[in-house]
Amino acid sequence: MHDSRGEQYNAAAVVGGGLIGASWTAVFLSNGMRVTVHDPRPDIEPVVRAGLRAVAPTLQELGVNVASLVEDTGSLSFDANLAAAVVDADVVQENAPERLELKQQLWAAIEAAAKPDALLASSSSALPASAIAERMRQPGRLIIAHPFNPPHLVPLVEVVPGPRTDPAIAERAVAFYAAMGKRPQLLRMEVPGFVANRLASALFREAVHLVSQGVVTEQQLDEIVTSSIGLRWAIAGPFQIYHLGGGPGGLPAFLEHFRRTIEETWPSLGAPSLDERTVALLSEQAQHFGGTVEQLAARRDEAIVQLIRTLREIPVPAAK
């Protein structure tokens, strides 16, 4: 396949075949690419193939061609040798555990074996490219391409260059993930946790505080989010929502009217600790969501599919 810049990508190497790696494998296969998966697990092939079959129905509902996910078309292979797995790849997507030493070792080995023009991307959710690339001869080649779970459904990919990343690499990455049907966002600098996880963490911190203080239960808090701000956030982010909240005057009017109230609320936000008592409380309440983890995940994925299909039908105003 070609991206918007006309560059051709035929083969991908997925390093790490866990939940995120399998999801990326589904994305690349469904876009017509050949994929080689590398993972030290001896049972990685049946695990990944089972994962692909599991996600195929939801992707098919979105109009994705899933033949290569459910049939042996020859597009998917597995290689226990890292160098052999990446040697012919146009894109290497690494999904190893969030351990800096491990990622540094992997990327030194990947760089030594990969093609000089291969796009090198890590799915790291917190570790920055500047740290991961320390043992690379050309650290400017590495880019963070952080997906949001589940990557085969959620369109966001945070493209995060390090201080030494070649700007041309960042542009290539944005074009490539857009061609994969994703909505890449190029961050202007490295920050711990990037953006999506920082926002999620800020909300989760206050959620833990409210539950641990007995203000609400987990189930009540989730219902509050999904029946209010969650609905709005699926359509517009917090800045646009508050822009609308200002009426005809937009965000300036909103800030003029509510900035003192907002600032007065900030100091009262919680700073909970995930100590044994809090963890026990959260764990106990999590048993009352009305289904197994597998059942809840299936419901989530189906809801995401339906939401994406609905949003596709709503015209988006052109940006000015």
N, C-alpha and C positions, 0 to 999 in steps of 0.2 A: 504494500500500500504506500501511497505518497501523502506527505503532509502538505500544508498550505504553502510551504516554501519550495515544493517540488522534490523534496528529498525522499528517497525510497527506503522503506524498511520492510524487509522480508522475513527476518529471523530475530527472535528474542530469546534470551537466556534468563530464566527465572531462578535466582539463587535463594533457596529456602522455600520449601513447598508446603508450609503451614497454611493457616486460614487466609492470610493476606496473599501469600504466594500463589495459592490455588485460585484466588479471586482474580489476580492479575493474569494468570494463565488463561482464565476464561475470557478476559477482555481481549488479550492478544489473539487468541485462537479465533474468536468471533469476528475479528477484524481481518482475517485471512492470513495471519502470520504463522510461520512455523515456530514452535516453542520447544526448547530443551529445558527441562527442570533438573536442577542439581540440589540434592539434599542428602545428608549422611544417613537418614533413616533407611533401614533395609526394606521397609514396607511402603516406601513413599509412592510408588506407582499406583498400587490399588487405592491408597488413601486419596491421592489427587484425582484419580479417575472417578472415584465415588463422589468426591466433592463437586466435580464438574457436572456429573449427572444430576446432582441435587439442585444446583443453581440453574440448570437449563430451563426448567419450566417458567421461572419468573422472568428470565431474560427473553424467552420466546414471546411472552405477553407484551414485551416492549418492542417487538418486531425484529429482534436480533436473530440472525441465522445461527442456530445452535448445533448444526450437523456435526461440526468438528468437536463438540463437547460430548456428544453421546455416541458417536461412531468412531471407529478406528480408521481415520482418513489418512494416517501417516504423517499428520502435521505435528503430533505430540510425541516427544521422546524423552528419555531419562538417562542421565549420565552421572555416575558416582565420582567421576574425575572432573574437578572444577575447571581445570584448564581446557579440557576437551569440550566441556559444556559451553564455554563462552567464546571459543576461538573464532567461530563463524558468525557470532551474533551482531546484529546491527544495533540492538539495544540490550543492555544488561540491567535487570531490575532486581536489586538485592533486598531480601526480606528476612534477614537473620535476626535473632533476638537482640534486644536493646542492650548489648554489652559492648562497650567501646573497644576493648582489646580484641574481641572477636571480629568486629566490623573492620578494624584497622588491618588485621591479618588478612581477611578476605579480600579487601580492596587492593592491597599490595599484590596479592596473587592474581586477582582479576585483571588488574592493569597490565601485568606482565604477559598475560595470555591473550587479551582481547585485541581486536583490530584497532589501529590507531585512530580511526574515525568513528568508532562505536560510541553511542550515547550511553554514558555511565550514570545510573541513577540509584539512589538508596531510598527505600520506603520508610526510613527512620521517622519515628513519631516525636522524637525529642532531641536526639543527638545531632549536632550541627555538622555540616559538611566540613567545616574548618578543622574539627577534631577528628572526624572519621578519615580524612584524607592525609593525615600527618605522615604516613609511611609511603605515600604514593610519590613516584618520581615527578609526576605532573598533577599536582593537587587541583589545578584549575580545570581538570576534566570532569570532576565529580559534581553532581547536582543532587539536591534532595528533591524527591518527588513523593510527597507524603499524601497518601489517599486517606479517605475517611471510610470507616467500616459500615457496611460491606462494600469494598471497592468496586465490585462488578455492578452495583446498583447506584451508589451515591456518586454524583458527578464530580465533586470537588477533588482537585489535586493541587496541593500547595507546592509550588516550585520555589525552592529556597536556595539561592546561590550562597557560597561562602565568600569571604573577602577576596580569595584568590581565584574564584570561579570565573572563567572566561565568559563575558557577557554574551558572546555568540552561542555558547553552550546553553545558557538560560533561554535564549530565544528559540533554539532548536527544540529544547524540552517543551516549551509552551506549545509550539506548533505540533509536535508529535502527539502530546496527550490530547490536544484539541481534535486531531485526526482520529484518535481512539474514541471519540464521542464524549470526552470528559470536558470539564469546565476548569481549566488550570488557572490559578491565580499566582502571579509572580510577586513574591515578597521583596521589598526593597533592601532588607537587611536581615541578618540572623538575629532571632530572639529565642530564648529558651521555650520550648514547647510550640514554637511557631504561632499561628493565630487561632485556628479552629480549636485546638486543644486548650489553649489559654482561655478562650471564651467559655468552653465547656467546663473547664476547671473552676473558673470563677463562679459559675452558676451552681456547680456541684458543691463547692465549699459552703455557699449559703444554704443550699438544700440540706446538707449534713447538719449545719448549725440549727436550722429550724426543726429538724426531726429530733436531734439529740436534746434540744430544749423542751420537747414535748408540745410544740406549737401545733404540729400536724404529724400524721403518719406518712410513711413513704408513699402509700397509695394515694392519700389525699394530695400530697405535693405533686405527684405525677399528674393527677387529674387536673390540678390547678394549671400546670404548665401546658398540658395538651389541649385544654379547653379555652386557653386565652393566648398567651404570648407565643406558644408553639404554633398555633394556627396562623397567626400573623407572620411569624418568621419564615414560614414556608413560602410566603409571597413576597415579603420585603424584609430587609434587615433592620436592625435597631435604629440606624440613623434615618432611613426613609420612613420608618414607622413614626418616629418622633417628629419628623418633618411634616407628616400628615397630621400629627397631633396638634400642630401649631395653627391649624386652620389655614386661611388664605395667606397668612404671614409666614407659613412654613417653619423651618427649624429655628430661624432667628426669633420668631415670636414665641415658640415653645420655650426656648432657653430663657427669654426675657421673663416669662411668666413663672417658670418652674425651677430655675437654676438654684434658688435659695433652698427650696424644698428638697431638691435632689442632693445638694451638698450637705444639708442637715441630716439626711438619711445615711450617707456613706459611712460616717463614723460608727453607726450602730450595727453595721453589717458584721456578721460573726467571723471568728477566727478559730474554728473548732480543731480539736486534735483527734486523730484517728487512734485513740488509745484503746485498750482492751474493752472497756465498757462500751464505747461508741461502736466499735467494730461488732461486738456481740449484739447490740441493739439493731444495727443496720442489717446484720446477717439474719436475725430472727424475723424482722419485718419483710425481708425479701422472699420469705417462704410463702407469702400470701398474695402473689400476683395472679393466681388463678390458672396456673399451667406450668409445665416443665420448661426448662430453658429452651429446649428444641421447639416446643409448641409456640412459645412466645416469640422466638426468632422467626419462625415461619409466618406468624401473624404480622410481625414487623416488616418482613420482606414483601409480603403481599400488599400491605398498606403503602409501602414506599412505591411499589409498582403502580398502584392505582393513583397515588398522588402525582407521580411523574406524568402519567398519561393525562390526568386532568389539567395539570399546569401547561402541558404542551398545547392544549386547546385554547388557552387564554392568550390573546395577543399581548405582546410586550411592547410598551412604548419605546420608540427610538430614542437613544441617548442624545442629548444636545451637546 
